[in-house]
Amino acid sequence: MTNVRFVIVAMAILLVAGIASADEVKLRSSQIAPAAEGKIDYQHDRNGNTSMELKVEHLATPNSLQPVKQVYVVWVQAPGQPPENQGVLKVNEDLKGSIKMITRNESFDVFVTAEDTPSVTQPSGMEVLRASVQNR
């Protein structure tokens, strides 16, 4: 009975690991914030949703940019769709920040812009970081 239980547990672990395997993609910095580094850890679920965490470091605060901005906004844009505001990426005194998000898309671009307000509906064009997440 112990061997059967072991096999069942092992199969369950392999199944869960296959469903919840995480991937990573690096963010590319722009000339606006050349020292910035970042990555996105993400995973697709069986319903087609993607959960992710965007992490950055060496990203100057938005009020130190020229022109001065107030916040960094994270956007998700699926192919052929307008970008969607995912929220504010807060940067701490160590110039690090992170934000967790979920999108219904499997393949999409993620980018960060410096903005005057967090409630913008369109990116301003001051893009500081970008990455593409592709369906497996």
SELO-285823 format. One line per field, with one value per atom (N, C-alpha, C): y, x, z; atom name; residue in three letters. Coordinates in Angstrom, 1 decimal, padded with zeros to 4 digits. Each point is the difference from the previous one (the first is absolute). Example, Ala and Ser with C-alpha at 12.3 -4.5 7.8 and 13.67 -1.06 7.14 Angstrom:
! SELO-285823
Y <- (-005.7/001.2/001.2/001.1/001.1/001.1)
X <- (013.2/-000.9/000.9/-000.4/000.9/-000.8)
Z <- (007.8/000.0/000.0/-000.7/000.0/000.8)
atom <- (N/CA/C/N/CA/C)
rest <- (ALA/ALA/ALA/SER/SER/SER)
This chain:
! SELO-285823
Y <- (-001.2/001.2/001.3/-000.1/001.2/000.3/-001.0/000.2/000.7/-000.4/000.6/001.4/000.3/001.4/000.8/-000.5/000.7/000.4/-001.0/000.2/001.1/-000.1/001.0/001.4/000.1/001.3/000.5/-000.8/000.4/000.4/-000.7/000.5/001.3/000.2/001.3/001.1/-000.2/001.0/000.4/-001.0/000.2/000.7/-000.3/000.7/001.4/000.3/001.4/000.8/-000.7/000.7/000.3/-000.8/000.2/001.2/000.1/001.0/001.4/-000.1/001.3/000.3/-000.5/000.3/001.5/000.6/001.4/000.3/001.0/000.5/001.4/000.4/001.3/000.7/001.3/000.8/001.3/000.4/001.2/001.2/001.1/001.3/000.7/000.7/000.8/001.5/000.6/001.4/001.0/001.2/001.0/001.0/000.9/001.1/000.9/000.0/000.9/-000.6/-001.3/-000.6/-001.1/000.3/-001.0/-001.0/000.5/-000.9/-001.0/000.2/-000.8/-001.4/-001.0/-001.4/-000.5/-001.0/-000.6/-001.4/-000.7/-001.3/-000.2/-000.9/-000.4/-001.5/-000.4/-001.4/-000.3/-001.0/-000.2/-001.5/-000.3/-001.3/000.0/-000.9/-000.1/-001.1/000.3/-001.1/-000.7/-001.0/-000.8/000.7/001.2/000.8/001.1/000.0/001.0/001.3/000.1/001.2/000.0/001.1/000.1/000.8/-000.6/000.8/000.3/001.2/000.4/001.0/000.1/001.0/000.7/001.3/000.8/000.6/-000.2/000.5/000.8/001.2/000.9/000.4/000.4/000.6/001.0/000.9/001.1/000.9/000.1/000.8/001.3/001.1/001.3/000.4/000.7/000.4/000.9/000.0/000.8/001.5/000.5/001.4/000.4/-000.9/000.4/-000.1/-000.3/000.0/001.4/000.2/001.3/-000.3/000.5/000.8/-000.8/000.7/-000.7/-000.7/-001.2/-000.7/-000.4/-000.5/-000.3/-001.5/-000.8/-001.5/-000.8/-001.3/-000.9/-000.9/-000.1/-000.8/-001.2/-001.2/-001.2/-000.3/-000.4/-000.2/-001.4/-000.7/-001.2/000.2/-000.5/000.2/-001.3/-000.6/-001.2/000.4/-000.9/000.4/000.5/001.1/000.6/000.7/000.1/000.6/001.3/000.9/001.2/-000.4/000.7/-000.3/000.2/-000.8/000.1/000.3/001.1/000.4/-001.0/-000.5/-001.1/000.5/001.3/000.6/000.7/000.5/000.7/-000.9/000.2/-000.6/000.9/-000.3/000.9/-000.4/001.0/-000.2/000.6/-000.9/000.4/000.8/000.3/000.8/-000.8/-001.3/-000.8/-000.1/000.7/000.0/-001.4/-000.7/-001.3/000.1/-000.8/-000.1/-001.2/-000.3/-001.2/000.2/-000.7/000.0/-001.4/-000.5/-001.2/000.3/-000.8/000.2/-001.4/000.1/-001.2/000.6/-000.7/000.3/-001.2/000.2/-001.1/-000.5/000.8/-000.2/-001.0/-000.8/-000.9/000.6/000.8/000.7/001.5/000.8/001.4/000.7/001.3/000.9/000.6/000.2/000.7/001.2/001.2/001.1/001.0/000.7/001.0/001.4/000.9/001.4/000.9/001.1/001.1/000.9/000.2/000.8/001.1/000.9/001.1/-000.4/-001.1/-000.4/-001.5/-000.7/-001.5/-000.4/000.8/-000.3/000.2/000.1/000.3/-001.2/000.3/-001.1/-000.3/000.8/-000.3/000.3/-000.7/000.3/001.3/000.7/001.3/000.0/-001.1/-000.1/000.0/000.3/-000.1/-001.4/-000.9/-001.4/-000.2/-000.7/-000.3/-001.5/-000.9/-001.4/-000.7/-001.2/-000.7/-001.5/-000.9/-001.4/-000.6/-001.1/-000.8/-001.3/-000.4/-001.3/-000.8/-001.2/-000.8/-001.2/-000.4/-001.3/-001.1/-001.1/-001.1/-000.7)
X <- (000.8/-000.8/000.9/001.1/000.9/000.5/000.4/000.5/-001.1/-001.2/-001.1/-000.2/000.0/-000.1/001.1/001.2/001.2/-000.2/-000.4/-000.2/-001.0/-001.1/-001.1/000.5/000.7/000.6/001.0/000.8/001.0/-000.7/-001.0/-000.7/-000.7/-000.6/-000.6/001.0/001.2/001.0/000.4/000.2/000.4/-001.1/-001.2/-001.1/-000.1/000.1/000.0/001.2/001.2/001.2/-000.2/-000.6/-000.3/-000.9/-001.0/-001.1/000.6/000.8/000.4/001.5/000.5/001.4/000.1/001.0/000.2/001.1/-000.2/001.0/000.4/001.1/000.6/000.4/-000.3/000.5/000.6/001.1/000.7/-000.7/000.0/-000.5/001.2/-000.3/001.0/-000.2/001.1/-000.1/000.1/-000.5/000.1/001.1/000.2/001.0/-000.5/-001.2/-000.6/000.6/000.1/000.5/000.9/001.2/000.9/000.6/000.0/000.5/-001.0/-001.3/-001.0/000.1/-000.3/000.0/-001.3/-000.5/-001.3/-000.2/-001.0/-000.4/-001.5/-000.6/-001.3/000.0/-000.5/-000.2/-001.5/-000.3/-001.4/-000.3/-001.3/-000.4/-001.5/-000.2/-001.3/-000.8/-001.3/-000.8/-000.8/-000.7/-000.8/-001.2/-000.3/-001.1/000.4/001.3/000.6/000.4/-000.2/000.5/001.5/000.6/001.4/000.2/000.6/000.3/001.5/000.3/001.4/000.4/001.3/000.5/001.2/-000.1/001.0/000.9/001.3/000.9/001.1/000.3/001.0/001.0/001.2/001.0/000.7/000.7/000.8/-000.9/-001.3/-001.0/-000.1/000.5/-000.1/-001.5/-000.2/-001.4/-000.5/-001.3/-000.5/000.2/000.1/000.2/001.4/000.9/001.4/000.2/-001.1/000.1/-000.1/000.4/-000.2/-000.8/-001.2/-000.8/-000.4/-000.2/-000.4/-001.3/-000.2/-001.2/-000.4/-001.2/-000.4/000.0/-000.3/-000.2/000.5/000.3/000.2/-001.3/-000.5/-001.2/000.4/-000.5/000.3/-001.2/000.4/-001.0/000.1/-001.1/000.0/-000.7/000.6/-000.6/000.0/-001.1/-000.1/000.0/000.5/000.1/-001.4/000.1/-001.2/-000.9/000.3/-000.8/000.6/-000.8/000.6/000.7/000.9/000.7/-001.0/000.1/-000.8/000.9/-000.5/000.7/-000.1/001.1/000.0/000.3/000.3/000.3/001.3/000.3/001.2/001.1/001.2/001.2/000.7/000.0/000.6/001.5/000.8/001.5/000.4/000.7/000.4/001.3/000.5/001.2/001.2/-000.1/001.1/-000.1/-000.9/-000.3/-000.4/-000.8/-000.6/-001.5/-000.7/-001.4/-000.5/-001.3/-000.6/-001.5/-000.7/-001.5/-000.4/-001.1/-000.6/-001.2/-000.2/-001.1/-000.6/-001.2/-000.6/-000.6/000.2/-000.6/-000.7/-001.0/-000.6/000.7/001.0/000.8/001.1/000.4/001.1/001.3/-000.2/001.1/-000.3/001.0/-000.2/001.3/000.0/001.1/-000.3/001.0/-000.1/001.0/-000.5/000.9/-000.3/001.0/-000.1/000.2/-000.9/000.2/000.0/000.6/000.0/-001.1/-000.9/-001.2/-000.2/-000.9/-000.4/-001.0/-000.8/-001.1/-000.1/-000.4/-000.2/-001.2/-001.0/-001.2/000.0/001.1/000.0/-000.6/-000.6/-000.6/000.8/001.0/000.9/001.5/000.9/001.4/000.5/000.8/000.5/001.1/000.7/001.1/001.4/000.0/001.2/000.2/000.4/000.1/001.4/000.0/001.3/000.4/-000.9/000.3/-001.0/000.4/-000.9/000.4/-001.0/000.3/-001.2/000.2/-001.0/-000.1/-001.3/-000.3/-000.7/000.5/-000.6/-000.6/-001.1/-000.6/001.0/000.0/000.9/-000.3)
Z <- (000.0/000.0/000.0/000.7/000.0/-001.4/-000.8/-001.3/-000.9/000.1/-000.7/000.4/001.2/000.5/-000.5/000.0/-000.5/-001.4/-000.8/-001.5/-000.2/000.7/-000.1/000.3/001.1/000.4/-001.0/-000.5/-001.0/-001.3/-000.4/-001.2/000.2/001.2/000.3/-000.1/000.6/000.0/-001.4/-000.9/-001.3/-000.8/000.2/-000.6/000.4/001.3/000.4/-000.5/000.0/-000.5/-001.5/-000.7/-001.5/-000.2/000.8/-000.1/000.5/001.0/000.7/-000.3/-001.1/-000.2/-000.4/000.6/-000.2/-001.1/-000.7/-001.0/000.4/-000.6/000.3/-001.3/-000.1/-001.2/000.6/-000.6/000.4/-000.7/000.7/-000.5/-000.7/-001.1/-000.7/000.5/000.4/000.4/-001.2/000.1/-001.0/000.3/-000.8/000.2/001.1/000.4/001.1/001.3/000.1/001.3/-000.4/-000.5/-000.5/001.1/001.2/001.1/000.5/-000.3/000.5/-000.5/000.9/-000.3/000.6/-000.7/000.5/-000.7/000.6/-000.5/000.4/-000.8/000.3/000.2/001.2/000.2/-000.3/-000.8/-000.4/-000.1/000.0/-000.3/-000.5/-001.0/-000.6/000.8/000.2/000.6/-001.1/000.3/-000.9/-000.6/000.6/-000.5/-001.0/-000.3/-000.9/000.7/001.3/000.7/000.2/000.2/000.3/001.3/001.0/001.2/000.0/000.4/-000.1/001.1/000.2/000.9/-000.8/-000.1/-000.6/001.1/-000.1/001.0/-000.7/000.6/-000.5/001.0/-000.4/000.8/-000.8/000.7/-000.6/-000.9/000.4/-000.7/000.8/-000.6/000.6/000.3/001.1/000.3/-001.1/-000.3/-001.1/000.1/001.2/000.2/-000.2/-000.3/-000.4/-001.5/-000.8/-001.4/-000.6/-001.2/-000.7/-001.3/-000.1/001.0/001.2/001.1/001.3/-000.2/000.5/000.0/001.4/000.2/001.4/000.3/-001.0/000.2/-001.2/000.3/-001.1/-000.1/-001.3/-000.2/-000.8/000.3/-000.7/-000.9/-001.3/-001.0/-000.5/-000.4/-000.7/-001.3/-001.1/-001.3/-000.8/-000.3/-000.8/-001.4/-000.9/-001.4/-000.6/-000.7/-000.6/001.0/001.2/001.0/000.6/000.6/000.6/001.3/000.5/001.3/001.2/001.0/001.2/001.2/000.7/001.2/001.1/000.5/001.0/001.4/000.1/001.3/000.1/001.2/000.2/000.5/-000.5/000.4/001.0/001.2/001.0/000.2/000.0/000.2/001.3/000.8/001.4/000.0/001.2/000.1/-000.5/-000.1/-000.6/-001.5/-000.6/-001.4/-000.5/000.8/-000.3/000.1/-000.8/000.1/-000.6/000.3/-000.6/000.0/-000.9/-000.1/-000.5/000.5/-000.4/-000.8/-001.1/-000.9/-000.5/-000.5/-000.7/-001.3/-001.1/-001.2/-000.6/-000.8/-000.7/-001.3/-000.3/-001.2/000.2/-001.0/000.1/-000.7/-001.0/-000.7/000.0/000.4/000.2/000.3/-000.2/000.4/001.4/000.8/001.2/-000.1/000.4/000.0/001.1/000.3/001.2/-000.6/000.3/-000.4/001.2/-000.1/001.0/-000.3/001.0/-000.3/001.1/-000.3/000.9/001.0/-000.3/000.8/-000.1/001.0/-000.1/-000.8/-000.2/-000.6/-001.5/-000.7/-001.4/-000.8/-001.1/-000.8/-001.2/-000.3/-001.1/000.4/-000.4/000.3/-000.6/000.8/-000.5/-001.0/-000.1/-000.9/000.7/001.3/000.8/000.5/-000.9/000.3/000.6/001.2/000.6/000.0/-000.1/000.0/-000.9/-000.6/-000.9/-000.1/-000.1/-000.2/-000.8/-000.6/-000.7/000.7/000.3/000.6/-001.1/-000.3/-001.1/000.5/-000.6/000.3/-000.4/000.9/-000.3/-001.2)
atom <- (N/CA/C/N/CA/C/N/CA/C/N/CA/C/N/CA/C/N/CA/C/N/CA/C/N/CA/C/N/CA/C/N/CA/C/N/CA/C/N/CA/C/N/CA/C/N/CA/C/N/CA/C/N/CA/C/N/CA/C/N/CA/C/N/CA/C/N/CA/C/N/CA/C/N/CA/C/N/CA/C/N/CA/C/N/CA/C/N/CA/C/N/CA/C/N/CA/C/N/CA/C/N/CA/C/N/CA/C/N/CA/C/N/CA/C/N/CA/C/N/CA/C/N/CA/C/N/CA/C/N/CA/C/N/CA/C/N/CA/C/N/CA/C/N/CA/C/N/CA/C/N/CA/C/N/CA/C/N/CA/C/N/CA/C/N/CA/C/N/CA/C/N/CA/C/N/CA/C/N/CA/C/N/CA/C/N/CA/C/N/CA/C/N/CA/C/N/CA/C/N/CA/C/N/CA/C/N/CA/C/N/CA/C/N/CA/C/N/CA/C/N/CA/C/N/CA/C/N/CA/C/N/CA/C/N/CA/C/N/CA/C/N/CA/C/N/CA/C/N/CA/C/N/CA/C/N/CA/C/N/CA/C/N/CA/C/N/CA/C/N/CA/C/N/CA/C/N/CA/C/N/CA/C/N/CA/C/N/CA/C/N/CA/C/N/CA/C/N/CA/C/N/CA/C/N/CA/C/N/CA/C/N/CA/C/N/CA/C/N/CA/C/N/CA/C/N/CA/C/N/CA/C/N/CA/C/N/CA/C/N/CA/C/N/CA/C/N/CA/C/N/CA/C/N/CA/C/N/CA/C/N/CA/C/N/CA/C/N/CA/C/N/CA/C/N/CA/C/N/CA/C/N/CA/C/N/CA/C/N/CA/C/N/CA/C/N/CA/C/N/CA/C/N/CA/C/N/CA/C/N/CA/C/N/CA/C/N/CA/C/N/CA/C/N/CA/C/N/CA/C/N/CA/C/N/CA/C/N/CA/C/N/CA/C/N/CA/C/N/CA/C/N/CA/C/N/CA/C/N/CA/C/N/CA/C/N/CA/C/N/CA/C/N/CA/C)
rest <- (MET/MET/MET/THR/THR/THR/ASN/ASN/ASN/VAL/VAL/VAL/ARG/ARG/ARG/PHE/PHE/PHE/VAL/VAL/VAL/ILE/ILE/ILE/VAL/VAL/VAL/ALA/ALA/ALA/MET/MET/MET/ALA/ALA/ALA/ILE/ILE/ILE/LEU/LEU/LEU/LEU/LEU/LEU/VAL/VAL/VAL/ALA/ALA/ALA/GLY/GLY/GLY/ILE/ILE/ILE/ALA/ALA/ALA/SER/SER/SER/ALA/ALA/ALA/ASP/ASP/ASP/GLU/GLU/GLU/VAL/VAL/VAL/LYS/LYS/LYS/LEU/LEU/LEU/ARG/ARG/ARG/SER/SER/SER/SER/SER/SER/GLN/GLN/GLN/ILE/ILE/ILE/ALA/ALA/ALA/PRO/PRO/PRO/ALA/ALA/ALA/ALA/ALA/ALA/GLU/GLU/GLU/GLY/GLY/GLY/LYS/LYS/LYS/ILE/ILE/ILE/ASP/ASP/ASP/TYR/TYR/TYR/GLN/GLN/GLN/HIS/HIS/HIS/ASP/ASP/ASP/ARG/ARG/ARG/ASN/ASN/ASN/GLY/GLY/GLY/ASN/ASN/ASN/THR/THR/THR/SER/SER/SER/MET/MET/MET/GLU/GLU/GLU/LEU/LEU/LEU/LYS/LYS/LYS/VAL/VAL/VAL/GLU/GLU/GLU/HIS/HIS/HIS/LEU/LEU/LEU/ALA/ALA/ALA/THR/THR/THR/PRO/PRO/PRO/ASN/ASN/ASN/SER/SER/SER/LEU/LEU/LEU/GLN/GLN/GLN/PRO/PRO/PRO/VAL/VAL/VAL/LYS/LYS/LYS/GLN/GLN/GLN/VAL/VAL/VAL/TYR/TYR/TYR/VAL/VAL/VAL/VAL/VAL/VAL/TRP/TRP/TRP/VAL/VAL/VAL/GLN/GLN/GLN/ALA/ALA/ALA/PRO/PRO/PRO/GLY/GLY/GLY/GLN/GLN/GLN/PRO/PRO/PRO/PRO/PRO/PRO/GLU/GLU/GLU/ASN/ASN/ASN/GLN/GLN/GLN/GLY/GLY/GLY/VAL/VAL/VAL/LEU/LEU/LEU/LYS/LYS/LYS/VAL/VAL/VAL/ASN/ASN/ASN/GLU/GLU/GLU/ASP/ASP/ASP/LEU/LEU/LEU/LYS/LYS/LYS/GLY/GLY/GLY/SER/SER/SER/ILE/ILE/ILE/LYS/LYS/LYS/MET/MET/MET/ILE/ILE/ILE/THR/THR/THR/ARG/ARG/ARG/ASN/ASN/ASN/GLU/GLU/GLU/SER/SER/SER/PHE/PHE/PHE/ASP/ASP/ASP/VAL/VAL/VAL/PHE/PHE/PHE/VAL/VAL/VAL/THR/THR/THR/ALA/ALA/ALA/GLU/GLU/GLU/ASP/ASP/ASP/THR/THR/THR/PRO/PRO/PRO/SER/SER/SER/VAL/VAL/VAL/THR/THR/THR/GLN/GLN/GLN/PRO/PRO/PRO/SER/SER/SER/GLY/GLY/GLY/MET/MET/MET/GLU/GLU/GLU/VAL/VAL/VAL/LEU/LEU/LEU/ARG/ARG/ARG/ALA/ALA/ALA/SER/SER/SER/VAL/VAL/VAL/GLN/GLN/GLN/ASN/ASN/ASN/ARG/ARG/ARG)
